Each structure stands twice: as C-alpha cells, then as structure tokens.
Amino acid sequence: MNAKMLFRFSTTAALATIIGIGALGLSNVAYSGNDSTAGDPSRGAKAWADNCMRCHNARGAKEFRDDVWKPVVFHMRVRGGLTGQQTRDILAFMQASN
C-alpha cells in the first residue's frame, strides 16, 4: 500500500470512528425528555434555518420517519460543524414537525 492510499484509509477510518463515537455519545440524550440537555424544537427551528439552509433546499420533516432523522442529523453534525446542543435541537424540531 503506498503512502497516498494509506493516508486515505487512515483518514476514512478516523472519520468513521468520530461519527460513531459522536452518535453513541448523544444517542440517549437526543430522545430524553427528562434531560436538561434534551432538544428544544423552537431553538431547533432557528438552528435549522441558520445552518441547514445554507447548503440544502428546504427538506420537509415528513420526508423521513423520526427514526431515520436521527442518523441523518448526527451525520450532518460532523459535516456542518454543529454543536451537540444544536444537533439535539434540530433533531427535536424535525421530529416534532413530522
């Protein structure tokens, strides 16, 4: 394996690990209504408009089921540079709108 291929493999593996750890670390908090860090749909609406609309056309909340929105939003957390709270808020907004 040459150096270029090794770099690509290492970078891809590192990104997959980061996404996996991020999704695992927030998975219980995202759905918890009792947790003080649970998502707020009203903040999520603003965060969605401020962040997601920069790159995407408006996606209807009904485009995906609630259980599908979770991996979509957590994937975009990494891609869009969102904070954990923004991610939980956007997820709460998309699920409440569905």
PEQUI-V28537 format. One line per field, one symbol per residue. ss: DSSP state (@ for helix, = for strand, . for the rest). Layout:
ss->???
This chain:
ss->..@@@@@@@@@@@@@@@@@@@@@@@@@@@@@.........@@@@@@@@@@@@@@......@@@..@@@@@@@@@@@@@@@...@@@@@@@@@@@@@@.
